[in-house]
Amino acid sequence: MSSLITINGLNKSYGKKQVLNDINLTISAGQVLGLIGPNGAGKSTCLQALLGLTSFEGDIEVLGHNPKHKRHLMLQDIAYINDTVALPKWIRVDQAIEYVGGVHPKFNRQKALDFLAKTNVPLNAKVSKLSKGMVTQVHLALILAIDVKVLVLDEPTLGLDILTRREFYNNLVEEFYDQEKAVIITTHQIEEIEHILTDVAFIKQGEIVVSEPVEQLKSRFKLVAVTHDQQAQAYALKPLAENKLMGMSSFLFDGVSSEKLAGLGHISTPSLADVFTGLMQKPLTYTSSHSATVSPIEPSVIKKELSA
């Protein structure tokens, strides 16, 4: 796969507050990357640096262009949707289509019309008269009708109902994605996009703690449901996280073989949400008696433990 985006040593501060700390990512053609993190983790700031919307320290190259100096060239092959769709309220849908067609050389007017024909959005309606879901569909139609190589989505379905969110992502896969393009998505609804992601990067307090293909991540982590009688043996294998429910404990393990876990309880493959939640929780620390307590550990320590 050819590399479309490289980020090396990305740092960003606002005064004394360090927002991004040594971010390193490579996004290649064919990848759908989920950049996942809690509120305030630095997701949007990372995307803003990538798009040349904020100053930063480090090196970023997007499609061979530096967003600091060649942003106008970069934007010819990159599109962006965020959670606050910036369509003027006075414009009609058909006028928006005509406008984008007049300013962007890679816009396919017929593709936008074909996409909207599958929705209930009237072409003669003003944006101010449309629901939030309809406005998102118009924005998606305009973006997907532009033949770009990279699509960046920052919480694109925030505030939409579950049916509209599902339709949004189904349309994204059907209308945009192919092996020559890349998509970057940030969202809090990780369960809803897991099926379309090829890769994931978890970000915590401005640092990437995990970055790898989804299938590799799932083969690496194991989820084990353990009864009270087996908890001491489970603690001895040093799980990353524990979730207690109805007398059972669910333990998340990283890199522990199925053979070692077989006697503890039911083993399953965790979802991305399971892995993400486990890594974002305060990690377990252990006593010599094979019991565990929870204490705060910095992201840099998490990365060191995961790579050990």
RACORDA-V86661 format. One record per helix or strand of 2 or more residues. SS is the DSSP state (helix for helix, strand for strand). FROM is the first residue (numbers start at 1). TO is the last residue. If there is no record, write none. Layout:
# RACORDA-V86661
{{SS:FROM:TO} {SS:FROM:TO}}
This chain:
# RACORDA-V86661
{{strand:3:14} {strand:17:28} {strand:32:36} {helix:43:50} {strand:57:62} {helix:71:77} {strand:78:81} {helix:93:103} {helix:109:117} {helix:127:129} {helix:132:144} {strand:150:154} {helix:162:175} {strand:182:186} {helix:190:196} {strand:199:204} {strand:207:213} {helix:214:220} {strand:221:226} {helix:228:236} {strand:241:245} {strand:248:254} {helix:258:261} {strand:265:268} {helix:272:280} {strand:284:286} {strand:292:294} {helix:299:307}}
